Amino acid sequence: MSSGRRSSSIASELARHRAKLEAAKVREKYIQQEYEMERQKAILDRDLKIKNTKTFGKLLRRESRSLYNSSQS
């Protein structure tokens, strides 16, 4: 193999490796973003459940007071 072909082959191999490295970096960033969105979604879901539970508790107490007051009349 001539020196020119060899350097061309090495340059091609280097370009392929760089492209693979760049693709891996993009995949890593995507996975990190996906993880962060899932984490934020879990937090929002938890907060929504807590809010709904508190709201339901308030409604139950209100209904209970209403029933108690109507039974006292």
C-alpha positions in Angstrom: 0.0 0.0 0.0 1.4 3.4 -0.9 1.9 6.1 1.6 -0.9 8.2 0.0 -3.4 5.4 0.3 -2.4 4.5 3.8 -2.8 8.1 5.0 -6.1 8.3 3.2 -7.2 5.1 4.8 -6.1 6.3 8.2 -7.9 9.6 7.6 -11.1 7.7 6.7 -10.8 5.5 9.7 -10.3 8.6 11.9 -13.3 10.3 10.4 -15.4 7.2 11.1 -14.3 7.1 14.7 -15.0 10.8 15.1 -18.5 10.4 13.7 -19.2 7.4 16.0 -17.9 9.4 19.0 -20.1 12.4 18.0 -23.1 10.1 17.6 -22.5 8.6 21.0 -22.3 12.1 22.6 -25.7 13.0 20.9 -27.2 9.7 22.2 -25.9 10.4 25.7 -27.3 13.9 25.7 -30.7 12.6 24.5 -30.7 9.9 27.2 -29.9 12.5 29.9 -32.7 14.7 28.7 -35.1 11.8 28.6 -34.2 10.8 32.1 -34.6 14.4 33.4 -38.1 14.7 31.7 -39.1 11.4 33.3 -37.9 12.6 36.7 -39.8 15.8 36.4 -42.9 14.0 35.3 -42.7 11.7 38.3 -42.4 14.8 40.6 -45.4 16.4 38.9 -47.4 13.2 39.2 -46.6 12.9 42.9 -47.5 16.6 43.5 -50.8 16.2 41.6 -51.7 13.1 43.7 -50.9 15.0 46.9 -53.0 18.0 45.7 -55.9 15.7 44.7 -55.8 13.9 48.0 -55.9 17.2 50.0 -58.7 18.5 47.8 -60.7 15.2 48.3 -60.1 15.5 52.1 -61.4 19.0 52.1 -64.5 18.0 50.2 -65.1 15.1 52.6 -64.8 17.3 55.6 -67.1 19.9 54.0 -69.7 17.2 53.2 -69.4 15.7 56.7 -70.0 19.1 58.3 -72.9 19.7 56.0 -74.5 16.3 56.9 -73.8 16.9 60.6 -75.4 20.4 60.5 -78.5 19.1 58.6 -79.0 16.3 61.1 -78.9 18.8 63.9 -81.7 20.9 62.4 
